[in-house]
Amino acid sequence: MIVPPVVTPPVNPGDVVITNVRIQNTDTVSRTQTNVPLTFGHIFAQGDVPNANALYGKLSDGTVVPLQVDVKAKHPDGSVRHAIISSMLTSLPYNQTLAITLIKAATPTAPSAASATPASLLAAGFTAGVNITLNGQLYTASADSLLKTAQAKTWLSGPLVNEWQVFAPLKNAQGVAHPHLTARFAIRSYTGLNKARVDVTLENNWAYEPNPQDFAYDAQILVGGQTVYSKTGLTQYHHTRWRKVFWWGVSPLTNIQHNTSYLIASKAVPNYDQSFAVAQASLATLASQFSGAVTEPMGPGVAIPYMGQTGGRPDMALLPGWATMHLLSMDKRARDATLGTADLAGSWSIHYRDRTTDKPISIKDYPYATTNNRTTTLNPATKKDEFLPVPASSANPNSADTAHEPGFAYLPYLLTGDYYYLEELQFWATYNMLVFAGAYRNYDQGIFLGDQIRGQAWDLRTLGEAAYITPDSDTLKAYFTSTLTSNLDWYNAQYTNNSSANLLGVIVNGYALEYNDSRGMAPWQDDFFTSAVGHIAELGFTKANPLLTWKAKFSISRMTAPGFCWIDGSLYALNIRSSSTDPSFYKTIAEAYNATEITGLASLACNSPAMATFLGLKVGEMVGYSTSNTGYPSNMQPALAYAAVSGATGGADAWKIFMARSVRPDYSTGPQFGIIPRQ
């Protein structure tokens, strides 16, 4: 289907158009949907929406669309950073896409009060629950019972929609609670529509519950007295969770398409090149990959189950390949794979929830907590062993690894506002600290100093995103922000502001020097780190700026420095010291290059036909799989893009040389590294 261009509706004098969101009717039956409820997350650039009550929507014909705006996070100037927007379309014609233009009114309206309560939903006959049969016993949890008796947490509140969150342990017929298994419900009720979204999560993830283990059971989810999901022989692994979403009442069938250009301009996501279209064949392949058993609870979605698997792959980037395909295409197939894989991020055994706070566990509360190295987990202040218990064995085929960790949940939370995705982002940010013993992360500071360089990159990326997008009212906001600040302070002290630091702009702590008999490091891993710092700087964390400038010189020098041929700028490993025991590093990139260079290459002019023949390349082609969108030149591109605007000397020249290379990848089939400098 060809989507018609957006027609900007008329606005009142003084009102300002911010952006637009398209609503696509995805019903495969030839029918018009009526009274269609909408809820989506939206990021706003700093200053665009000073007051949430000033925001309203219009269709292209000028029809005003009421909006409920639940603000979750604000920029330092007080303007809206992230909000969850809800509305209703009275009609959504078959095979059509309607655009809602979001407009900032010159005069804000008075805020509206909430008009619905759990009691009104229950009075309409709402019921939902979970049953599992474990070792011959039936365990249950009822959402409607919890809405009657439990203290519900409100996530959305207003005249159009309200969402309440409740949870409880699964209990047997005698009322005995299972010590490990918990059901969580997020019930989103739309006023006057007699329908509600039922979000169900089953967790096996209490942090310090003794005897953690895998549990095999039969599962059943009921909504309105009807079975909407069942699974026999489901094995839920320790410290995991799984999620399913259904509707009480008629389900709306829509694909919400954000304005990609606006999202990128907000700097909440990197500046991906928008000059190409994501290939239809790649979208079809993605849809095929996200099907069948991999989409079931405890499946990996389109992620690689064993994260430590080596080789070029689409998930090792600031955003994984499937998420960038969604961002750049807003295609339903990519959306399904992106959100579905984020749902399944719960399948890895990294989820540790604190019973006291009901949040992912914090190293501020448990500075010795870790899943690794039990000899250092006794907290001398409390005299308690903070080792996080794990079972002696587990059948979980999904194995986490910080060095190969995808960014599962940031974009899904950004675009949907679903609390499940927020918590997945927080769980993974926490895991990246817990995986190292306290002594190897400076205890409650959470410094990523002991990881591989690529691991440090993805650790910082996830932590920065969690600090940026966690709601202001969430107690973890300050926790993630302070931990990020501690990390940036540490890196700046070790490198940026350290007169004794190496002159190459290379990260050398942790497992950096693992190549060529411990003389060398991996430039591509270092490029991942530079791009992560660039991303964090764009999110507004100013302490990342000097670190980016210091780091940028390594990427820049490999393209522009005398004595280093830029054709080799994307080489696999670079020697940066004379021996494994030498504590000092080469002072120039030319020295490092000469110590690494292939025998016979030194006599050949850089980028000459003779060099190309010697390397088996075309003239102007860089080493390291230039045609691949996961090759080493592709890995280098985001670092160079951030370096070009970092203020570091030679950044623009390095980018110009890089973009003049003769062989480039086809990013339409995998755009995760297709980042370009901001203008």
C-alpha positions, 0 to 999 in steps of 0.5 A: 500500500502506498501511504498518501502524503500527510496534509498539515491541518489548519492550526490556530494563530500562534499554534505550532506544528510539532510532528505527526503520527500515522495510524495504519488500519492493519485489519485483513478483513475489509472493514472500517474500524470504529472507536479505535483506542490509541496509546503510544509513547513519544519522545520530544526534543528539548523545548518543543513541548513546554507544557503537556496541556498545550498539546492537541491533535488534528487530522488532515481534514481539520478534525480535532482529536482529543489527546491524553498526555501522561508525562513520564520524563522532562528535559532539564528546562522542564519541557516534556522529554517523554510522554505516553499519548492516548486518543481515540479515532471515531473511524479508521477506514479499511486499508487506510492510514490516517495522520494525527498532527501533534500541535502545540497550542499557544494557550494551554488548556486546563488539565482534565481529571481522571474519570475511571476507576478499577471499580467501574471496569469491574462493574462492567464485568471485566475478568482476567487471570492466570492458571498454571498446573505445576507438579499436579497442583493448580496455582492461580492469580486473578487480575479482577480480584487484585483490582478489588483488593490490592493497592494498584499502581497507576501508570496512566491516568486521565479522562480517556484511559487509565492503566492500573498495575497489580501483582501477586504470587501464584497460589494453590487451592489452599491459598499457599503462595508459590515462593518463586512464581509471580503474576503481574497484570497491567490493565489499560481501561478506555473510558466509555469503550467497554474494552481494556488491554490486558498485559500479563507477565509471569515472573520467576525472578526474586533476587534472594529467594532460596533455591532458585530453579527452572519450573515446568508447568502448563499455563493458561491465560483467561480474559472474560472467562475465555482461554486466550492462551495456553501452553503445555509443558512450558519450562520457565527458567530461573530469573526470567519472565514472559509476557502476553498481551490480549484485549477484553472486548474487540481488539484494535488492529493498528500499526502506529507509525512515528515520524522517523525524521522527528525521532532522529532530530530529537537526538533520542536515537542516533542520526541514521542515514534516511536517504535509503529505504529498507529493502522489502526483501529484508523486511520479509526475511525478518518477518519469517525469522520472527515466527514459530517457536522463537516467538513462544515464552522463553524463546529468543525472538530474532536475537541470538540465544547464545550471545557469545557467538562470534562473527558479524551479526546484526544485533551488536550496534547501538540499536540492533538491526531489527530495531533500526529497520523498524525505526527507518521503515515503520513497517509492521513486520519490523515493528512486530519483530522489534516489540516481540523480541523485546517481549522475549528479552525476559527469556535470559536468566538475568532478571533479579527483582528486590522483594523490598523495593519491587524493582530490579536490584540495586548495587547501592542497596547491595554493593557486594551483589553479583552472580559471579565470584562468591569469595567477595560477596560478604558485606562487611557493614551488614555481615550479610552474604550478598551473592545472588543465588543461582541453581546448580544447573539450568536448562536455559539455552539463552546465555547472556554476554555483555560483550554481545548484548543487544539493545532490546528494550530502549526503542520499544519503550520509547515508542510504546510507553509500555512499562514492561519494556521500561523494566526490561531496559532497567533489568539489563542495565542492572545485570551489566553491573551484577555480572561482575564481582564488587571489586571489579566494578568499584562496588556501589559505583558500578564502574565497567572497568573490568569488561571487554571494550565492546562490553564496556560500550554496550554497558554504557549504552544501556546505562545511558539510555536507562538514565535518560528515559526512566521516568522522573518519578521512578526511584531508579532514575537517580540511581542510573544517573549517578552510576552513569556519572560515576562511570564518566568521571572514572573514564575522564579521570583515567583518560581525558584529564590524565596527562599520563594516559596513552596518546592514541585515544585508545581504551586500555583497561579491562580486557583491551589488550587481548590480541597479538600476544597481548601487544594489540587491541581491536580497533573495531571494539574501540569504535563501538566504545566511541560510538556509545560515548557519542550516543550518550553525549547526544542524550545530553550527558555533558560529561560524555563530551570531553571523553568523546573528544579524547576518544575521537582522535583514535578513529580520526587518526586512522583515516588522516594521520601521516604514516597510517594508510586509511585503507587499513583504518578498519583493520582487525587488530593493532599493536599499540605496545612493544611487548606484553610486559611493556607498560607504555604505549606507542606515542603515535599512530604511525608507530603502532601501524609500523608495528602491525603492518603486513610484511611487504606493505610498507613499500607500497603507496597508500591506496595505490593499485599496487596496494589494492592488488597486494591486499586483494581489494579494489582501489579505494576499498578498505580492509575488513569486509567492506561490502558487509553491513556488519564488516569492520568499516561499517563498525567504524562508521558510527565512531567517525560520524560522532568524531566528525562533530565532536570538536576533535581536530580533523573529524570532518576530514576523516569523514570525507575520506571515509565517505570517498571509499570506493566500496560501501555496504548496502545498508538497506538490508541492515542499517544498524551502522548507517549513522552519519554526522548531524548537520 
